[in-house]
């Protein structure tokens, strides 16, 4: 026993990480671009009601916001957005959240609207200076029951005229203009595929009016996912493909394709949003790229001609949003012991600048819980991976013999993945005396296509087995209290949470953030991008309606006998509030302890500081009542029915 530590039960420790510190001086770092010697990026600001700002950095002028303080740079194309700005060497454009129209930032810093189609949403632009056009994805919402996606050219002569240059597919992304301005690359995919199932990479010629001719598919298909096509200055084409079972980088030149580095590692990501980037062209014959293996990310320079790889030494275990130009690269880097940073590096001088940090909070190293990789096999011969965080607080220890409560994190997607990089929210819990396990359940990205496809036809089964298996593994290892096991998740992770609470007896409580309780309702009442997602993960609807009913927690509340808290945005178009409200009504009637915390003005994923603080404090209050914990924090009470 350490005589310098206070003896207090797990969950009752006083933490230096307040709920307010989760949003104070915190940012959501997003898309990055480099033009010349300038770096551009977007940052979401919870303290400004979730507003997203467009930022610029140069070694001469430093950092400044180039969008106006009342502007929210955000597209809602495909609902999840991304790709909301384009910054070239001379011209800069963005999509405004207020009206979803495209704007150009003028020389004096004012914004001039380019488009005038109030039923359209725009994203993922690329500039054609030669023809004074901009190519981008357009999403037509004129008929909300028949939303159409297409590629557009928009005139920059002041008229705002837009022309459809490619249509007929369900989804488009990644228009990329060749260096000589004569050709265009882009991706398409069609229902029921999601972009990580199968996409097609198209190449077309552009005439003087900006119209596409001679269109042909050069890679991809229904069972090959192509990601992030790029050109080099000599007109060679690069793209990421999982044709060999892993997302590796390929070169296309003179009609032939070759894999640059055949590795059991992921150079790509599931394309949930526009504007994602894992690699970039530095010059002809040289790329900068990140890739992920089982444990962490790596940052490398690839010599295309020789396939030689030079590792860039950086103090980060997770690298994302890589871009580069000449000797300059920029990326997001996450380490085990500090918040994610936006970094720019000069490869020639090795000079590095940290442009932004996701949080300015400073923690003592002794107070940080570091991720430990655990591997277990819910099914023989099929390992599952998770990151375990033990309770850590240098000022406290628990009474002898006590084991901590565990919160299992089921990430969204469900194709997302959890890394070992620093998470302030995870530290919020571990510093109070909770153990956390962040599960990369079957279906997660980062472990090859076969691992992702484990969830095909098995959503609500394999993910539940894996999250339950993680909890059971830690109980059997003697690391956590088997009578105080909770599970939480948002969106698809919310479904896994509700399914685990309903169909297993492992957990004693759960928190559903905008989660899915009724798969049928989701199949009938969600946005176009995901409207056929369940075909692969559950089955065709309505042909296989019985499976939907069998796997929907709402239909099996007789099996749900532990407390649940629902946290829900009232403007959510992806998982509408009726999902949570229907589950709430049933559990109230059944007599199960249940709480419901709705948030006005929030969509799918919470953005506002007040929401984020209220949500985590409500969740903690709920656990404290369910598990009999006396929090050191002063928490605002919420109504818990039937308790």
Secondary structure per residue as TSV (DSSP state, phi and psi in degrees):
chain	resnum	aa	ss	phi	psi
A	1	X	-	360.0	134.8
A	2	X	-	-90.0	115.0
A	3	X	T	-69.3	-13.2
A	4	X	T	-86.4	-5.3
A	5	X	S	-104.4	146.8
A	6	X	E	-80.4	144.3
A	7	X	E	-96.4	112.2
A	8	X	-	-144.3	148.9
A	9	X	-	-61.3	151.4
A	10	X	T	-55.4	141.2
A	11	X	T	91.0	-14.9
A	12	X	-	-106.9	9.2
A	13	X	-	-77.5	143.7
A	14	X	-	-82.1	126.1
A	15	X	-	-108.5	149.3
A	16	X	S	-79.2	-9.1
A	17	X	-	-96.6	100.2
A	18	X	-	-80.9	164.0
A	19	X	T	-63.3	-34.6
A	20	X	G	-65.5	-32.4
A	21	X	G	-68.7	-15.0
A	22	X	G	-67.4	-22.9
A	23	X	T	-121.5	-19.6
A	24	X	T	-68.8	126.1
A	25	X	T	52.7	37.4
A	26	X	B	-115.6	153.6
A	27	X	-	-138.8	153.7
A	28	X	E	-103.9	108.8
A	29	X	E	-85.5	133.5
A	30	X	E	-127.3	-141.4
A	31	X	E	-52.6	143.3
A	32	X	E	-127.2	142.9
A	33	X	E	-138.9	152.9
A	34	X	E	-120.7	133.1
A	35	X	E	-133.8	113.1
A	36	X	T	64.7	-123.5
A	37	X	T	-104.7	14.3
A	38	X	E	-104.9	143.3
A	39	X	E	-112.5	135.1
A	40	X	E	-123.0	145.8
A	41	X	E	-159.5	166.0
A	42	X	E	-112.2	147.3
A	43	X	E	-137.1	125.9
A	44	X	E	-83.0	139.0
A	45	X	E	-122.3	97.5
A	46	X	G	-55.9	-35.4
A	47	X	G	-69.0	-14.0
A	48	X	G	-111.1	43.1
A	49	X	T	59.1	31.4
A	50	X	T	83.0	6.3
A	51	X	E	-57.0	144.3
A	52	X	E	-109.7	126.4
A	53	X	E	-106.2	149.0
A	54	X	E	-99.6	124.1
A	55	X	E	-116.1	156.1
A	56	X	E	-136.0	142.2
A	57	X	E	-134.1	140.4
A	58	X	E	-141.0	156.2
A	59	X	T	-65.9	-20.6
A	60	X	T	-88.4	-50.2
A	61	X	T	-95.4	-11.6
A	62	X	E	78.0	-149.8
A	63	X	E	-104.9	137.0
A	64	X	E	-153.6	156.1
A	65	X	E	-86.0	131.4
A	66	X	-	-104.7	-9.4
A	67	X	S	-87.4	159.7
A	68	X	-	-77.8	153.1
A	69	X	T	-60.0	-19.5
A	70	X	T	-100.1	9.7
A	71	X	-	-100.9	134.2
A	72	X	-	-110.9	108.8
A	73	X	B	-85.1	102.7
A	74	X	-	-164.5	131.8
A	75	X	-	-105.5	148.6
A	76	X	-	-111.3	19.2
A	77	X	T	-60.2	138.7
A	78	X	T	58.8	13.9
A	79	X	T	68.7	-41.6
A	80	X	T	-81.8	-18.6
A	81	X	-	73.2	-140.3
A	82	X	B	88.5	164.3
A	83	X	-	59.3	41.1
A	84	X	-	-88.1	-1.9
A	85	X	E	-145.6	159.5
A	86	X	E	-136.2	128.1
A	87	X	E	-125.0	112.1
A	88	X	-	-98.1	-174.1
A	89	X	S	-67.6	-27.2
A	90	X	S	-121.5	-28.5
A	91	X	-	-126.1	145.4
A	92	X	E	-134.0	137.9
A	93	X	E	-135.3	153.4
A	94	X	E	-152.3	161.9
A	95	X	E	-102.7	132.2
A	96	X	B	-92.9	133.2
A	97	X	T	-62.5	-31.5
A	98	X	T	-61.8	-39.3
A	99	X	T	-131.6	-2.1
A	100	X	-	63.7	21.1
A	101	X	-	-95.9	160.4
A	102	X	E	-89.4	133.7
A	103	X	E	-124.1	151.6
A	104	X	E	-112.0	136.1
A	105	X	E	-85.4	121.2
A	106	X	-	-83.0	176.6
A	107	X	T	-58.2	-38.0
A	108	X	T	-88.5	7.6
A	109	X	S	92.0	-4.2
A	110	X	-	-80.0	164.0
A	111	X	E	-111.8	128.9
A	112	X	E	-112.0	124.0
A	113	X	E	-69.3	136.0
A	114	X	-	-101.2	-44.0
A	115	X	-	-102.5	158.7
A	116	X	-	-145.8	61.5
A	117	X	-	-132.9	93.8
A	118	X	T	-69.6	-10.3
A	119	X	T	-96.1	3.0
A	120	X	E	-105.4	149.6
A	121	X	E	-120.4	146.4
A	122	X	E	-126.0	153.4
A	123	X	E	-166.3	161.8
A	124	X	E	62.8	59.1
A	125	X	E	-90.4	154.9
A	126	X	E	-141.2	142.3
A	127	X	E	-95.9	138.2
A	128	X	E	-114.9	91.6
A	129	X	T	-67.3	-33.7
A	130	X	T	-60.8	-42.3
A	131	X	T	-100.6	-0.2
A	132	X	T	57.6	46.4
A	133	X	E	-126.6	160.3
A	134	X	E	-126.8	132.5
A	135	X	E	-101.0	138.5
A	136	X	E	-162.7	167.9
A	137	X	E	-81.3	133.8
A	138	X	E	-117.9	141.5
A	139	X	E	-127.4	114.0
A	140	X	E	-93.2	115.6
A	141	X	-	-105.0	22.4
A	142	X	S	-56.0	-44.9
A	143	X	S	-110.0	105.3
A	144	X	T	-62.1	-15.4
A	145	X	T	-94.4	-4.3
A	146	X	S	-145.9	68.0
A	147	X	-	-73.4	132.7
A	148	X	E	-114.3	136.6
A	149	X	E	-108.3	148.7
A	150	X	E	-163.5	168.8
A	151	X	E	-101.3	137.0
A	152	X	E	-122.9	154.0
A	153	X	E	-112.4	135.0
A	154	X	E	-120.9	128.9
A	155	X	E	-71.8	140.6
A	156	X	-	-107.7	21.5
A	157	X	S	-87.2	4.9
A	158	X	S	104.5	-16.9
A	159	X	S	-81.4	-28.3
A	160	X	-	72.9	12.4
A	161	X	-	-59.7	135.0
A	162	X	E	-123.1	140.9
A	163	X	E	-125.6	139.2
A	164	X	E	-77.4	122.5
A	165	X	E	-108.0	-15.3
A	166	X	E	-155.2	133.2
A	167	X	-	-154.5	174.9
A	168	X	S	107.7	-17.0
A	169	X	S	-101.1	160.2
A	170	X	S	-70.4	-32.7
A	171	X	E	-144.8	148.3
A	172	X	E	-132.5	152.6
A	173	X	E	-163.7	169.8
A	174	X	E	57.5	47.2
A	175	X	E	-65.1	128.1
A	176	X	E	-134.6	117.3
A	177	X	E	-83.8	137.2
A	178	X	-	-68.5	156.0
A	179	X	T	-56.9	-32.4
A	180	X	T	-88.4	-0.1
A	181	X	S	74.1	12.9
A	182	X	S	-101.1	-12.6
A	183	X	E	-141.0	159.6
A	184	X	E	-134.4	133.2
A	185	X	E	-98.4	150.3
A	186	X	E	-164.8	163.1
A	187	X	E	-108.8	148.8
A	188	X	E	-136.3	158.3
A	189	X	E	-154.3	161.0
A	190	X	-	-133.4	148.7
A	191	X	T	-54.7	143.0
A	192	X	T	-89.8	9.2
A	193	X	-	-67.8	145.5
A	194	X	-	-98.3	163.6
A	195	X	T	-63.1	-20.8
A	196	X	T	-87.3	-4.2
A	197	X	T	-88.1	-55.6
A	198	X	-	-163.6	128.0
A	199	X	-	-133.4	163.1
A	200	X	E	-119.1	134.9
A	201	X	E	-98.9	119.0
A	202	X	E	-106.0	147.7
A	203	X	E	-127.4	129.1
A	204	X	E	-135.7	154.6
A	205	X	E	-89.0	150.0
A	206	X	E	-115.8	126.7
A	207	X	-	-86.2	-178.1
A	208	X	T	-66.1	-22.0
A	209	X	T	-89.3	1.3
A	210	X	S	84.9	14.3
A	211	X	-	-91.0	148.7
A	212	X	E	-90.5	135.9
A	213	X	E	-134.3	166.8
A	214	X	E	53.4	46.4
A	215	X	E	-71.2	135.4
A	216	X	E	-148.8	150.5
A	217	X	E	-87.3	128.5
A	218	X	E	-112.5	-8.6
A	219	X	E	-166.2	162.4
A	220	X	E	92.3	178.3
A	221	X	B	168.5	-170.8
A	222	X	T	-65.7	-23.9
A	223	X	T	-122.8	25.5
A	224	X	B	-135.9	121.7
A	225	X	-	-96.4	117.8
A	226	X	E	-103.7	139.5
A	227	X	E	-135.7	138.3
A	228	X	E	49.9	71.6
A	229	X	E	-72.4	142.8
A	230	X	E	-141.9	158.1
A	231	X	E	-106.0	154.5
A	232	X	-	-106.6	170.0
A	233	X	T	-59.0	-22.7
A	234	X	T	-89.3	1.8
A	235	X	S	89.5	8.7
A	236	X	-	-77.4	152.0
A	237	X	E	-113.4	139.0
A	238	X	E	-125.3	152.3
A	239	X	E	-161.6	162.8
A	240	X	E	-104.8	133.6
A	241	X	E	-138.5	148.3
A	242	X	-	-107.0	28.6
A	243	X	T	-59.0	-27.6
A	244	X	T	-96.5	10.5
A	245	X	S	99.8	-11.0
A	246	X	S	-135.7	148.1
A	247	X	-	-74.1	99.2
A	248	X	E	-114.0	162.9
A	249	X	E	-89.7	136.1
A	250	X	E	-122.6	153.9
A	251	X	E	-112.3	139.1
A	252	X	E	-120.3	120.2
A	253	X	E	-149.6	131.3
A	254	X	T	53.5	38.6
A	255	X	T	82.3	2.4
A	256	X	E	-118.9	152.0
A	257	X	E	-119.3	143.9
A	258	X	E	-148.3	145.7
A	259	X	E	-81.6	128.9
A	260	X	S	-73.9	-43.4
A	261	X	-	-141.6	107.4
A	262	X	-	-86.5	107.2
A	263	X	-	-138.5	151.0
A	264	X	S	-83.5	70.8
A	265	X	S	-154.6	157.5
A	266	X	B	-104.8	117.2
A	267	X	S	-98.3	0.5
A	268	X	-	-129.7	178.7
A	269	X	-	-141.6	159.2
A	270	X	-	-69.2	128.0
A	271	X	-	-85.0	76.2
A	272	X	S	-75.4	-28.8
A	273	X	S	-132.7	163.7
A	274	X	B	-74.7	163.1
A	275	X	T	79.1	13.3
A	276	X	-	-76.3	145.2
A	277	X	-	-148.3	122.7
A	278	X	S	-112.0	-10.7
A	279	X	E	-153.0	168.3
A	280	X	E	-154.5	156.3
A	281	X	E	-88.3	123.1
A	282	X	E	-85.7	-44.1
A	283	X	E	-165.4	172.9
A	284	X	T	-58.4	125.5
A	285	X	T	88.1	3.8
A	286	X	E	-144.1	128.0
A	287	X	E	-120.7	153.7
A	288	X	E	-114.2	136.0
A	289	X	E	-149.3	151.6
A	290	X	E	-105.8	154.2
A	291	X	E	-147.8	157.7
A	292	X	E	-118.7	127.8
A	293	X	-	-103.7	-162.0
A	294	X	S	-58.2	-37.6
A	295	X	S	-107.5	-34.9
A	296	X	-	-156.8	175.1
A	297	X	E	-93.9	157.1
A	298	X	E	-133.1	149.7
A	299	X	E	-117.7	124.7
A	300	X	E	-139.9	159.0
A	301	X	E	-107.7	130.2
A	302	X	E	-111.0	124.2
A	303	X	E	-85.1	110.5
A	304	X	T	-63.0	-37.9
A	305	X	T	-71.5	-38.0
A	306	X	T	-105.3	-11.8
A	307	X	-	64.0	16.0
A	308	X	-	-70.1	146.5
A	309	X	E	-124.9	129.0
A	310	X	E	-114.3	120.6
A	311	X	E	-79.2	134.2
A	312	X	-	-94.1	117.4
A	313	X	-	-77.3	114.9
A	314	X	-	-135.1	151.4
A	315	X	S	-85.7	43.4
A	316	X	-	-128.2	141.3
A	317	X	S	-95.8	-12.2
A	318	X	E	-136.8	126.2
A	319	X	E	-126.4	134.2
A	320	X	E	-146.3	165.1
A	321	X	E	53.0	51.4
A	322	X	E	-77.3	131.7
A	323	X	E	-143.4	159.3
A	324	X	E	-158.8	159.5
A	325	X	E	-159.1	117.3
A	326	X	T	63.6	-117.5
A	327	X	T	-98.5	1.7
A	328	X	E	-106.6	131.7
A	329	X	E	-129.0	154.8
A	330	X	E	-140.6	150.5
A	331	X	E	-167.0	169.4
A	332	X	E	-100.1	132.6
A	333	X	E	-125.5	128.8
A	334	X	E	-116.8	133.3
A	335	X	-	-112.1	172.1
A	336	X	S	-68.0	-28.9
A	337	X	S	-122.4	14.4
A	338	X	S	-155.0	154.0
A	339	X	-	-61.5	157.6
A	340	X	-	-58.2	139.8
A	341	X	E	-121.9	148.7
A	342	X	E	-97.7	120.6
A	343	X	E	-122.2	139.5
A	344	X	E	-120.5	136.1
A	345	X	E	-130.6	142.9
A	346	X	E	-97.9	114.8
A	347	X	T	-69.2	-21.7
A	348	X	T	-80.0	-45.3
A	349	X	T	-95.6	-10.8
A	350	X	-	63.1	14.5
A	351	X	-	-71.8	136.2
A	352	X	E	-128.6	137.0
A	353	X	E	-123.5	132.4
A	354	X	E	-92.4	110.5
A	355	X	E	-83.1	-34.0
A	356	X	E	-154.3	151.8
A	357	X	E	-121.2	142.1
A	358	X	S	-63.4	-22.8
A	359	X	B	-152.9	145.1
A	360	X	-	-98.2	6.0
A	361	X	-	-66.2	141.2
A	362	X	-	-116.9	126.9
A	363	X	-	-119.5	146.0
A	364	X	-	-67.4	138.5
A	365	X	G	-52.9	-34.0
A	366	X	G	-70.2	-13.3
A	367	X	G	-97.5	-0.1
A	368	X	-	-98.3	128.8
A	369	X	-	-85.8	122.7
A	370	X	-	-98.6	142.4
A	371	X	-	-66.8	139.4
A	372	X	E	-122.8	124.0
A	373	X	E	-72.5	126.0
A	374	X	E	-118.5	147.2
A	375	X	E	-129.1	134.1
A	376	X	E	-146.7	166.5
A	377	X	E	-129.8	88.8
A	378	X	E	-58.2	-31.1
A	379	X	E	-123.0	132.3
A	380	X	T	-54.4	134.0
A	381	X	T	79.4	3.5
A	382	X	E	-126.3	83.8
A	383	X	E	-65.0	148.7
A	384	X	E	-123.6	147.0
A	385	X	E	-118.4	145.4
A	386	X	E	-153.3	158.7
A	387	X	E	-107.9	122.7
A	388	X	E	-103.9	134.0
A	389	X	E	-121.5	119.8
A	390	X	-	-85.0	158.3
A	391	X	-	-64.1	134.1
A	392	X	-	-141.6	124.5
A	393	X	-	-158.4	112.9
A	394	X	T	-63.7	-13.0
A	395	X	T	-92.1	-8.6
A	396	X	E	-137.3	157.4
A	397	X	E	-144.7	158.0
A	398	X	-	-85.9	159.4
A	399	X	-	-57.6	148.8
A	400	X	T	-54.9	133.1
A	401	X	T	88.1	-13.6
A	402	X	-	-79.9	142.4
A	403	X	-	-115.0	148.9
A	404	X	E	-77.9	154.2
A	405	X	E	-67.4	151.4
A	406	X	E	-119.1	135.1
A	407	X	E	-113.0	121.0
A	408	X	E	-90.3	128.1
A	409	X	E	-98.6	122.6
A	410	X	E	-110.0	106.8
A	411	X	-	-67.8	166.5
A	412	X	S	-81.8	-169.3
A	413	X	T	115.8	-86.3
A	414	X	T	-82.1	13.6
A	415	X	T	-85.0	1.7
A	416	X	-	-65.7	-177.2
A	417	X	-	-151.1	158.7
A	418	X	-	-108.0	131.5
A	419	X	-	-104.7	176.2
A	420	X	S	-93.1	8.9
A	421	X	S	-72.8	158.6
A	422	X	-	-57.1	133.4
A	423	X	-	-129.9	118.0
A	424	X	H	-65.5	-33.3
A	425	X	H	-66.5	-40.7
A	426	X	H	-62.3	-41.7
A	427	X	H	-66.7	-28.6
A	428	X	H	-55.4	-43.9
A	429	X	H	-78.5	-46.3
A	430	X	H	-65.7	-33.0
A	431	X	T	-72.5	-13.1
A	432	X	T	-96.9	-5.7
A	433	X	T	106.7	16.0
A	434	X	-	-97.3	145.3
A	435	X	E	-91.1	148.7
A	436	X	E	-129.2	139.1
A	437	X	E	-129.7	123.8
A	438	X	E	-104.2	109.9
A	439	X	E	-99.1	126.0
A	440	X	E	-91.9	72.9
A	441	X	-	-67.8	167.1
A	442	X	T	-51.9	132.1
A	443	X	T	108.4	-15.9
A	444	X	-	-72.3	153.4
A	445	X	S	-81.6	153.7
A	446	X	S	112.8	-5.3
A	447	X	S	-129.6	20.3
A	448	X	-	93.7	163.9
A	449	X	H	-64.5	-38.4
A	450	X	H	-61.2	-37.4
A	451	X	H	-65.7	-41.8
A	452	X	H	-62.0	-40.3
A	453	X	H	-78.7	-5.1
A	454	X	T	-57.2	-27.3
A	455	X	T	-84.9	-9.9
A	456	X	T	-60.3	119.9
A	457	X	T	75.7	1.1
A	458	X	T	-126.4	17.0
A	459	X	T	-67.8	131.8
A	460	X	T	92.8	-4.0
A	461	X	T	-119.4	-67.6
A	462	X	H	-66.5	-42.0
A	463	X	H	-63.6	-38.1
A	464	X	H	-68.0	-44.6
A	465	X	H	-56.9	-42.6
A	466	X	H	-71.7	-42.3
A	467	X	H	-68.1	-40.8
A	468	X	H	-65.6	-38.9
A	469	X	H	-63.9	-36.3
A	470	X	H	-63.1	-44.2
A	471	X	H	-63.9	-45.4
A	472	X	H	-64.4	-38.5
A	473	X	H	-59.0	-44.5
A	474	X	H	-72.8	-32.5
A	475	X	H	-65.9	-46.6
A	476	X	H	-64.7	-28.8
A	477	X	T	-78.6	-4.4
A	478	X	T	76.6	20.3
A	479	X	S	-94.7	-22.3
A	480	X	E	-138.9	166.7
A	481	X	E	-86.9	114.0
A	482	X	E	-65.9	-15.0
A	483	X	E	-93.9	-0.4
A	484	X	E	-134.2	65.3
A	485	X	E	-109.6	125.3
A	486	X	E	-122.0	158.2
A	487	X	E	-134.8	141.2
A	488	X	E	-141.0	155.6
A	489	X	E	-174.9	160.5
A	490	X	E	-117.2	145.0
A	491	X	T	60.8	-119.1
A	492	X	H	-61.3	-34.8
A	493	X	H	-66.1	-26.9
A	494	X	H	-68.8	-36.1
A	495	X	H	-64.3	-46.5
A	496	X	H	-58.0	-40.5
A	497	X	H	-59.2	-51.6
A	498	X	H	-67.4	-36.0
A	499	X	H	-67.6	-40.0
A	500	X	H	-65.2	-38.4
A	501	X	H	-68.6	-32.3
A	502	X	H	-84.7	-43.8
A	503	X	H	-101.1	0.0
A	504	X	-	-131.0	166.5
A	505	X	S	-110.4	20.9
A	506	X	S	-76.4	-42.7
A	507	X	-	-97.5	153.5
A	508	X	S	-108.6	-10.1
A	509	X	E	-164.3	163.8
A	510	X	E	-155.8	157.5
A	511	X	E	-129.4	118.8
A	512	X	E	-106.6	113.4
A	513	X	E	-94.6	111.1
A	514	X	S	39.9	49.8
A	515	X	-	-91.4	168.4
A	516	X	-	-102.2	122.3
A	517	X	S	-105.8	-21.9
A	518	X	-	-129.5	104.9
A	519	X	H	-66.5	-34.6
A	520	X	H	-62.7	-44.4
A	521	X	H	-62.4	-39.2
A	522	X	H	-64.3	-42.9
A	523	X	H	-62.6	-30.8
A	524	X	H	-96.0	-15.7
A	525	X	S	-142.1	57.2
A	526	X	S	-138.3	179.3
A	527	X	-	-80.8	166.2
A	528	X	G	-59.0	-43.0
A	529	X	G	-53.8	-40.5
A	530	X	G	-107.4	7.5
A	531	X	T	-64.9	-20.1
A	532	X	T	-118.0	11.1
A	533	X	T	-58.6	-36.5
A	534	X	H	-72.8	-12.8
A	535	X	H	-54.9	-43.5
A	536	X	H	-82.1	-35.3
A	537	X	H	-88.1	-24.4
A	538	X	T	-122.9	-60.0
A	539	X	-	159.5	170.4
A	540	X	-	-69.9	141.2
A	541	X	T	-120.8	133.4
A	542	X	T	-94.0	4.6
A	543	X	T	-55.3	-38.1
A	544	X	T	-111.7	44.6
A	545	X	H	-56.2	-35.3
A	546	X	H	-60.9	-38.7
A	547	X	H	-64.4	-41.2
A	548	X	H	-58.7	-43.3
A	549	X	H	-68.7	-38.7
A	550	X	H	-65.6	-33.5
A	551	X	H	-97.6	2.6
A	552	X	-	-89.4	117.2
A	553	X	G	-54.3	-32.2
A	554	X	G	-59.6	-26.7
A	555	X	G	-89.1	-0.7
A	556	X	G	-135.0	37.0
A	557	X	G	-66.7	-14.0
A	558	X	G	-64.4	-22.0
A	559	X	G	-93.3	-8.0
A	560	X	-	-96.5	112.4
A	561	X	-	-133.7	28.8
A	562	X	S	-130.1	158.7
A	563	X	E	-65.9	145.9
A	564	X	E	-138.0	140.6
A	565	X	E	-115.5	133.4
A	566	X	E	-108.9	129.6
A	567	X	E	-122.3	122.3
A	568	X	E	-142.9	131.0
A	569	X	E	-79.2	134.2
A	570	X	T	-81.4	-9.9
A	571	X	T	-109.0	27.0
A	572	X	-	-80.2	114.1
A	573	X	S	-86.5	-13.1
A	574	X	S	-86.3	-53.8
A	575	X	S	-121.7	91.9
A	576	X	-	-60.8	156.0
A	577	X	T	-57.8	-23.0
A	578	X	H	-62.8	-22.2
A	579	X	H	-62.3	-52.7
A	580	X	H	-68.2	-39.9
A	581	X	H	-68.5	-33.5
A	582	X	H	-67.6	-44.1
A	583	X	H	-62.8	-40.9
A	584	X	H	-57.6	-47.8
A	585	X	H	-61.2	-41.8
A	586	X	H	-66.8	-44.3
A	587	X	H	-68.3	-35.6
A	588	X	H	-60.9	-45.5
A	589	X	H	-66.3	-33.4
A	590	X	H	-76.8	-18.8
A	591	X	T	92.8	13.5
A	592	X	-	-84.1	135.8
A	593	X	-	-56.8	125.9
A	594	X	E	-150.3	144.7
A	595	X	E	-131.6	150.9
A	596	X	E	-135.1	123.0
A	597	X	E	-123.0	98.7
A	598	X	E	-89.7	155.0
A	599	X	E	-131.6	114.8
A	600	X	T	-65.2	141.8
A	601	X	T	77.7	5.6
A	602	X	-	-106.2	142.5
A	603	X	-	-104.0	-138.9
A	604	X	S	-91.8	100.4
A	605	X	S	102.6	125.2
A	606	X	-	-83.9	135.0
A	607	X	-	-117.9	-26.8
A	608	X	S	-88.2	143.0
A	609	X	H	-58.5	-44.5
A	610	X	H	-63.5	-36.4
A	611	X	H	-66.3	-47.5
A	612	X	H	-60.9	-43.2
A	613	X	H	-65.7	-47.9
A	614	X	H	-61.7	-39.7
A	615	X	H	-65.0	-48.0
A	616	X	H	-72.4	-34.8
A	617	X	H	-68.0	-36.7
A	618	X	H	-65.9	-41.0
A	619	X	H	-62.9	-44.5
A	620	X	H	-64.4	-43.3
A	621	X	H	-58.5	-42.1
A	622	X	H	-62.4	-48.9
A	623	X	H	-60.9	-38.1
A	624	X	H	-62.1	-38.0
A	625	X	H	-74.8	-38.8
A	626	X	H	-70.4	-41.1
A	627	X	H	-98.7	2.6
A	628	X	T	67.9	39.6
A	629	X	-	-97.8	141.5
A	630	X	-	-101.4	99.2
A	631	X	-	-66.8	146.8
A	632	X	S	-75.0	-21.4
A	633	X	S	-79.3	153.4
A	634	X	-	-91.7	106.8
A	635	X	-	-107.9	138.8
A	636	X	-	-70.7	129.6
A	637	X	-	-68.8	143.2
A	638	X	-	-118.3	158.9
A	639	X	-	-77.6	124.0
A	640	X	-	-113.9	110.5
A	641	X	B	-70.5	146.1
A	642	X	T	66.3	24.4
A	643	X	-	-126.1	360.0
